[in-house]
Amino acid sequence: MTGAVARAMAEGALQNSRADIALSVTGFAGPAGEQEEEGLCHFACARRGRPIRLREGALRSARPRPHPHQGDWRAAGDA
C-alpha cells in the first residue's frame, strides 16, 4: 500500500459522508519479501477546506511472533 492509497481512502470517506474530518490507515503487515518493508504504514488526515496531511511510519511489535507451525495451532475442522 502507498500514501496515495491512504489519501484516496481519506478523501473518499470525507466526500461520501457528512463528517468534517476523515482518517485512514493502510500498510503492509508481512511477511516481507524483496522490495517490501514489513510494518510500513501510511496515514492520512482529510479535513474539509484544508490540505490533506500524510504520514509514513513503521510499526514494530515488541513481542516476537511465533512461527506459524509453533504452538497448539489446529487446522480448520480439527477437533
The 8 nearest C-alpha neighbors of each residue, nearest first, counted from 0:
[[1, 26, 4, 25, 27, 2, 41, 5],
 [0, 2, 4, 3, 41, 5, 26, 25],
 [1, 3, 5, 4, 41, 6, 53, 0],
 [4, 2, 6, 1, 5, 7, 0, 8],
 [3, 5, 7, 1, 2, 6, 8, 0],
 [4, 6, 2, 8, 3, 43, 7, 23],
 [7, 5, 3, 9, 4, 8, 43, 10],
 [8, 6, 10, 4, 5, 9, 11, 3],
 [7, 9, 5, 11, 6, 10, 23, 4],
 [8, 10, 12, 23, 6, 21, 11, 22],
 [11, 9, 7, 13, 12, 8, 6, 14],
 [12, 10, 14, 8, 13, 9, 7, 15],
 [11, 13, 9, 15, 10, 14, 21, 8],
 [12, 14, 10, 11, 16, 15, 21, 18],
 [15, 13, 11, 12, 16, 10, 17, 18],
 [16, 14, 12, 13, 11, 17, 10, 18],
 [17, 15, 18, 13, 14, 12, 19, 11],
 [16, 18, 19, 15, 13, 14, 20, 12],
 [17, 19, 16, 20, 13, 21, 12, 47],
 [18, 20, 47, 46, 17, 13, 21, 45],
 [19, 21, 46, 18, 45, 13, 47, 22],
 [22, 20, 45, 9, 13, 44, 12, 46],
 [23, 21, 44, 9, 43, 45, 20, 24],
 [22, 24, 43, 9, 42, 5, 8, 44],
 [25, 23, 42, 41, 5, 43, 40, 26],
 [26, 24, 41, 40, 5, 0, 42, 23],
 [27, 25, 40, 0, 39, 41, 28, 24],
 [26, 28, 39, 38, 29, 37, 0, 40],
 [29, 27, 38, 37, 26, 30, 39, 31],
 [30, 28, 31, 37, 27, 38, 36, 32],
 [29, 31, 37, 28, 32, 27, 35, 36],
 [32, 30, 29, 37, 35, 36, 33, 28],
 [31, 33, 35, 34, 30, 36, 29, 37],
 [32, 34, 35, 31, 36, 30, 37, 29],
 [33, 35, 32, 36, 31, 37, 27, 30],
 [36, 34, 32, 31, 33, 37, 27, 29],
 [35, 37, 39, 31, 38, 34, 27, 32],
 [36, 38, 29, 31, 28, 39, 27, 35],
 [37, 39, 58, 28, 57, 27, 59, 36],
 [38, 40, 57, 26, 27, 37, 36, 56],
 [41, 39, 26, 56, 25, 55, 57, 38],
 [40, 42, 55, 25, 2, 24, 26, 54],
 [43, 41, 24, 54, 23, 53, 5, 55],
 [44, 42, 53, 23, 5, 6, 52, 22],
 [43, 45, 22, 52, 51, 21, 9, 53],
 [46, 44, 51, 21, 20, 9, 10, 22],
 [47, 45, 20, 49, 19, 48, 21, 44],
 [46, 48, 19, 49, 20, 45, 13, 50],
 [47, 49, 46, 50, 45, 19, 51, 20],
 [50, 48, 46, 47, 51, 45, 52, 44],
 [51, 49, 52, 48, 45, 46, 47, 44],
 [52, 50, 45, 44, 49, 53, 46, 43],
 [51, 53, 44, 43, 50, 45, 54, 42],
 [54, 52, 43, 42, 51, 44, 2, 55],
 [55, 53, 42, 41, 43, 56, 52, 2],
 [56, 54, 41, 40, 42, 53, 57, 39],
 [57, 55, 40, 39, 58, 41, 54, 42],
 [56, 58, 39, 38, 40, 59, 55, 37],
 [59, 57, 38, 39, 56, 60, 40, 37],
 [58, 60, 38, 57, 61, 37, 39, 62],
 [59, 61, 62, 58, 63, 64, 38, 57],
 [60, 62, 59, 63, 64, 58, 38, 65],
 [63, 61, 60, 64, 59, 65, 58, 66],
 [64, 62, 65, 61, 60, 66, 59, 67],
 [63, 65, 62, 66, 60, 67, 61, 69],
 [66, 64, 67, 69, 63, 70, 68, 62],
 [65, 67, 69, 68, 64, 70, 63, 72],
 [68, 66, 69, 65, 72, 70, 64, 71],
 [69, 67, 66, 70, 72, 65, 71, 73],
 [70, 68, 66, 67, 65, 71, 72, 64],
 [69, 71, 72, 68, 65, 67, 66, 73],
 [70, 72, 73, 69, 68, 67, 74, 65],
 [73, 71, 70, 74, 68, 69, 67, 75],
 [74, 72, 77, 75, 71, 78, 76, 70],
 [73, 75, 77, 76, 72, 78, 71, 68],
 [74, 76, 77, 73, 78, 72, 71, 68],
 [75, 77, 74, 78, 73, 72, 71, 68],
 [78, 76, 75, 74, 73, 72, 71, 70],
 [77, 76, 73, 75, 74, 72, 71, 70]]
